[in-house]
């Protein structure tokens, strides 16, 4: 039971992170596999760990990020 709950949380976190990064890249018409896409993914992980726990919050923070603009 505990393992399935932990797995579900991990999958939810991945969905939040990937959704934000996919949206960020799509808005800019850049490839996820480009250096910019990889940088956005890295920044999204850092932002998630800093407390931006929803896709909308992450996307807004990515849009505001000086290192990605």
C-alpha positions in Angstrom: 0.0 0.0 0.0 2.7 2.5 1.0 4.8 1.8 -2.1 1.8 2.4 -4.4 1.0 5.7 -2.7 4.7 6.8 -3.0 4.6 5.8 -6.7 1.5 7.7 -7.3 3.0 10.8 -5.8 6.1 10.5 -7.9 4.0 10.1 -11.1 1.9 13.2 -10.1 5.2 15.2 -9.6 6.5 14.0 -13.0 3.2 15.1 -14.6 3.4 18.5 -13.1 7.0 19.0 -14.1 6.6 17.6 -17.7 3.4 19.6 -18.3 5.1 22.8 -17.3 8.2 22.2 -19.4 6.2 21.0 -22.4 4.1 24.1 -22.3 7.1 26.4 -21.9 8.8 24.8 -24.9 5.7 24.8 -27.0 5.1 28.5 -26.3 8.6 29.3 -27.6 8.5 26.7 -30.4 11.7 25.0 -29.2 12.6 21.4 -28.9 12.5 19.6 -25.6 15.8 18.1 -26.5 17.5 21.4 -27.3 19.8 23.0 -24.8 17.1 25.5 -24.0 14.6 22.7 -23.4 17.1 20.8 -21.1 17.8 24.0 -19.2 14.1 24.6 -18.7 13.7 21.1 -17.4 16.5 21.6 -14.9 15.1 25.0 -13.8 11.6 23.4 -13.4 13.0 20.8 -11.1 14.8 23.4 -9.0 11.6 25.5 -8.9 9.5 22.5 -7.9 11.8 21.8 -5.0 11.6 25.4 -4.0 7.8 25.1 -3.6 6.3 25.7 -7.0 4.1 22.6 -6.8 1.5 23.1 -9.6 1.9 23.2 -13.3 0.6 26.8 -13.5 2.9 28.0 -10.8 5.9 26.3 -12.4 5.1 27.7 -15.8 4.7 31.2 -14.4 8.0 30.9 -12.6 9.7 29.5 -15.8 8.3 32.5 -17.7 9.7 34.8 -15.1 13.1 33.1 -14.8 15.9 35.4 -15.9 18.2 32.5 -16.7 15.8 31.2 -19.4 14.9 34.5 -21.1 
